[in-house]
Amino acid sequence: MPEIDEVTTATPAGNETFRKTFTIDEPDKTKGVSKVEITADNTYILFLNGQRVGAGNNWQEGTLYDISALLVKGENTVAVE
């Protein structure tokens, strides 16, 4: 699977899954919320740490998700199918 940072316009047509792992020291739930905004052409399913966050099919408008409750200390992996 390509890392998100490595995706280019040369990605072949069809279904792809992109993953990015990142590390945080400690989720600080007292400082507000952590959010992700996403859209895709044509559809997507968004996962964080193996849990489905949401899905969409409107490439013209992004959707905002609160991911605060899903973040953990240490490694976290976001995936988009």
C-alpha positions in Angstrom: 0.0 0.0 0.0 1.4 3.5 -0.8 1.8 5.9 2.0 -0.4 9.0 1.8 2.6 11.2 1.3 3.7 9.2 -1.7 0.4 9.3 -3.7 0.7 11.0 -7.1 -1.6 11.7 -10.0 -0.2 8.4 -11.4 -2.3 6.3 -9.1 -4.1 3.8 -11.3 -7.9 3.9 -11.7 -9.8 1.5 -9.5 -10.1 0.8 -5.7 -7.1 1.7 -3.6 -6.4 1.8 0.1 -4.1 4.4 1.6 -2.7 4.2 5.1 -0.7 6.6 7.2 0.6 5.8 10.7 1.5 8.6 13.1 2.5 8.7 16.8 1.2 11.0 19.5 2.5 11.3 23.0 -0.9 11.5 24.7 -4.3 12.5 23.4 -5.2 15.7 25.3 -8.9 15.6 25.4 -9.0 18.7 27.6 -7.9 21.0 24.7 -10.8 20.5 22.4 -11.5 18.0 19.6 -9.4 16.4 16.9 -11.0 16.4 13.5 -10.4 15.2 10.0 -12.0 16.5 6.9 -12.3 14.3 3.8 -13.7 14.0 0.4 -12.9 11.6 -2.5 -13.7 10.9 -6.1 -16.0 8.9 -6.2 -16.4 7.3 -2.8 -14.4 6.7 0.4 -14.6 4.8 3.7 -12.5 6.3 6.5 -10.9 4.3 9.3 -8.9 5.2 12.4 -7.1 2.4 14.3 -9.3 -0.2 12.5 -12.6 1.4 13.4 -14.8 2.8 10.8 -15.2 6.6 11.2 -17.5 7.3 8.2 -18.1 7.1 4.5 -19.1 9.4 1.7 -19.7 9.8 -2.0 -20.0 13.5 -2.6 -16.6 14.6 -4.0 -17.8 18.2 -4.3 -18.1 18.7 -0.5 -15.9 17.6 2.4 -17.2 15.9 5.5 -15.9 16.7 8.9 -15.4 13.9 11.5 -14.6 14.2 15.2 -11.9 11.5 15.8 -11.0 12.5 19.4 -12.4 9.4 21.0 -10.5 7.1 18.7 -7.0 8.5 19.2 -4.7 6.5 21.5 -1.3 7.2 23.0 1.4 5.9 20.7 0.8 4.8 17.1 -2.4 5.6 15.3 -3.3 4.6 11.8 -5.6 6.3 9.5 -6.8 4.4 6.4 -9.0 5.4 3.5 -10.5 2.9 1.1 
